[in-house]
Amino acid sequence: MYSITGATGNTGSVIAAKLLARGEHVRVIGRDAGRLGGFVQKGAEAFVGDVTDAAALTKAFTGAKAVYAMIPPNPAAADVSGYQERVSDALATAIKNAGVGYAVVLSSVGADKQAKTGPVVGLHNLEQKLSGIAGLSALYIRAGYFMQNTLAQIGVIQNFGLLGGPLRADLAVAMIAARDIGDRAAEELLRLSFTGKQARELLGQRDLTYQEVASVIGKAIDRPNLTYSQFPAALIKPALLQSGMSSSMADLILEMSEALNSGYMAPLEPRSAQNTTPTTFESFVTEEFAPRFRGKAAAS
Ligand SMILES: NC(=O)c1ccc[n+]([C@@H]2O[C@H](COP(=O)([O-])OP(=O)(O)OC[C@H]3O[C@@H](n4cnc5c(N)ncnc54)[C@H](OP(=O)(O)O)[C@@H]3O)[C@@H](O)[C@H]2O)c1
């Protein structure tokens, strides 16, 4: 049996679907039974619980030969780092107390660094806590920048006619589709061929700059002259707050952007067949970005 945290989310839903399609017994974890219902119809067992609750997670992990462990984002939390620590404490306690043998863990490029990488510090600390558990084999998937992050640009394009953000326009970023992470994590869960504690990066199909991102999006939404501008932190923070983020999250995002812009936070592995995944940014834009952009345009 496999226990999957974040099962209704971007990566967890792909993992749960793939394991179920292979006839595996899956326990899907989330906060709401209704949202887990689709998996239950396909044979999964639903477990309703909060990832900050170690006792609930211990029950959810008991009997699992392997778990998929992740820290769900909580961008409105007043203290995002404190929330991340509570989740990683609960995950580590539950994995230890349930005697879980294998964990595939969602981490990030930059999780090698102890500090100054914004929300990725929480993933570094998660790795550290799990690495302290004797008898656990853990694979830390250090994923690149999610293509889904660019969905935040839909409103920016609609309001300002351009893309804008804190990253340098010419910074080449390893961008990955969340479904590719889910696919790889599911493969690793099915194989369980890792031992000890290992970190492996997953860098998406290719590196892209935000300039290229603007050009690909521009072509797909019939705005061929769309460009990207880097905005100063002082302008970005109010926009992040307006989007519903807490001040704590906005500060972490800005810290991470600085770490990316300076090259402090960057992949450690050279790009290879092993850490490259199939979904192109073009297909992400065709399948996800453009339909959402048009949907929002039609609604406004
Ligand atoms: N964005 C990036 O560029 C990037 C890069 C590398 C790594 N990461 C990491 O990737 C992770 C996000 O992965 P994802 O996109 O797969 O996640 P996601 O889709 O945002 O969230 C996963 C699920 O977690 C559940 N959830 C939320 N809060 C919960 C709670 N308190 N207790 C139990 N379940 C809860 C939600 O389901 P319910 O609503 O059904 O409960 C949600 O569907 C983060 O750890 C992030 O740091 C992100």
Ligand as a Chemical Component Dictionary entry (heavy atoms), coordinates in Angstrom:
data_LIG
# 
_chem_comp.id                   LIG 
_chem_comp.type                 NON-POLYMER 
_chem_comp.pdbx_formal_charge   0 
_chem_comp.three_letter_code    LIG 
# 
loop_
_chem_comp_atom.comp_id 
_chem_comp_atom.atom_id 
_chem_comp_atom.alt_atom_id 
_chem_comp_atom.type_symbol 
_chem_comp_atom.charge 
_chem_comp_atom.model_Cartn_x 
_chem_comp_atom.model_Cartn_y 
_chem_comp_atom.model_Cartn_z 
_chem_comp_atom.pdbx_ordinal 
LIG N1  N1  N 0  6.384  26.161 -7.304 1  
LIG C1  C1  C 0  7.609  25.759 -7.579 2  
LIG O1  O1  O 0  8.273  26.287 -8.475 3  
LIG C2  C2  C 0  8.209  24.635 -6.793 4  
LIG C3  C3  C 0  9.464  24.141 -7.141 5  
LIG C4  C4  C 0  10.009 23.068 -6.411 6  
LIG C5  C5  C 0  9.300  22.532 -5.340 7  
LIG N2  N2  N 1  8.090  23.064 -5.024 8  
LIG C6  C6  C 0  7.370  22.480 -3.877 9  
LIG O2  O2  O 0  6.273  21.767 -4.383 10 
LIG C7  C7  C 0  5.305  21.649 -3.352 11 
LIG C8  C8  C 0  3.924  21.881 -3.953 12 
LIG O3  O3  O 0  3.541  20.740 -4.683 13 
LIG P1  P1  P 0  2.134  20.629 -5.423 14 
LIG O4  O4  O 0  2.059  21.733 -6.444 15 
LIG O5  O5  O -1 1.945  19.234 -5.854 16 
LIG O6  O6  O 0  1.131  20.984 -4.232 17 
LIG P2  P2  P 0  -0.334 21.594 -4.340 18 
LIG O7  O7  O 0  -1.003 21.051 -5.551 19 
LIG O8  O8  O 0  -0.300 23.068 -4.182 20 
LIG O9  O9  O 0  -0.986 21.078 -3.003 21 
LIG C9  C9  C 0  -1.137 19.715 -2.703 22 
LIG C10 C10 C 0  -2.361 19.408 -1.901 23 
LIG O10 O10 O 0  -2.093 19.525 -0.519 24 
LIG C11 C11 C 0  -3.346 19.512 0.165  25 
LIG N3  N3  N 0  -3.215 20.300 1.393  26 
LIG C12 C12 C 0  -3.073 21.631 1.510  27 
LIG N4  N4  N 0  -2.932 21.964 2.794  28 
LIG C13 C13 C 0  -3.033 20.811 3.504  29 
LIG C14 C14 C 0  -2.993 20.500 4.878  30 
LIG N5  N5  N 0  -2.816 21.454 5.812  31 
LIG N6  N6  N 0  -3.138 19.207 5.260  32 
LIG C15 C15 C 0  -3.328 18.226 4.339  33 
LIG N7  N7  N 0  -3.347 18.458 3.009  34 
LIG C16 C16 C 0  -3.210 19.734 2.606  35 
LIG C17 C17 C 0  -4.347 20.146 -0.801 36 
LIG O11 O11 O 0  -5.406 19.227 -0.977 37 
LIG P3  P3  P 0  -6.808 19.387 -0.206 38 
LIG O12 O12 O 0  -7.239 20.793 -0.455 39 
LIG O13 O13 O 0  -7.638 18.358 -0.893 40 
LIG O14 O14 O 0  -6.520 19.105 1.226  41 
LIG C18 C18 C 0  -3.558 20.280 -2.116 42 
LIG O15 O15 O 0  -4.289 19.813 -3.240 43 
LIG C19 C19 C 0  5.698  22.636 -2.260 44 
LIG O16 O16 O 0  6.305  21.922 -1.195 45 
LIG C20 C20 C 0  6.723  23.496 -2.954 46 
LIG O17 O17 O 0  7.660  24.051 -2.064 47 
LIG C21 C21 C 0  7.521  24.064 -5.726 48 
# 
loop_
_chem_comp_bond.comp_id 
_chem_comp_bond.atom_id_1 
_chem_comp_bond.atom_id_2 
_chem_comp_bond.value_order 
_chem_comp_bond.pdbx_ordinal 
LIG N1  C1  SING 1  
LIG C1  O1  DOUB 2  
LIG C1  C2  SING 3  
LIG C2  C3  SING 4  
LIG C2  C21 DOUB 5  
LIG C3  C4  DOUB 6  
LIG C4  C5  SING 7  
LIG C5  N2  DOUB 8  
LIG N2  C6  SING 9  
LIG N2  C21 SING 10 
LIG C6  O2  SING 11 
LIG C6  C20 SING 12 
LIG O2  C7  SING 13 
LIG C7  C8  SING 14 
LIG C7  C19 SING 15 
LIG C8  O3  SING 16 
LIG O3  P1  SING 17 
LIG P1  O4  DOUB 18 
LIG P1  O5  SING 19 
LIG P1  O6  SING 20 
LIG O6  P2  SING 21 
LIG P2  O7  DOUB 22 
LIG P2  O8  SING 23 
LIG P2  O9  SING 24 
LIG O9  C9  SING 25 
LIG C9  C10 SING 26 
LIG C10 O10 SING 27 
LIG C10 C18 SING 28 
LIG O10 C11 SING 29 
LIG C11 N3  SING 30 
LIG C11 C17 SING 31 
LIG N3  C12 SING 32 
LIG N3  C16 SING 33 
LIG C12 N4  DOUB 34 
LIG N4  C13 SING 35 
LIG C13 C14 SING 36 
LIG C13 C16 DOUB 37 
LIG C14 N5  SING 38 
LIG C14 N6  DOUB 39 
LIG N6  C15 SING 40 
LIG C15 N7  DOUB 41 
LIG N7  C16 SING 42 
LIG C17 O11 SING 43 
LIG C17 C18 SING 44 
LIG O11 P3  SING 45 
LIG P3  O12 DOUB 46 
LIG P3  O13 SING 47 
LIG P3  O14 SING 48 
LIG C18 O15 SING 49 
LIG C19 O16 SING 50 
LIG C19 C20 SING 51 
LIG C20 O17 SING 52 
# 
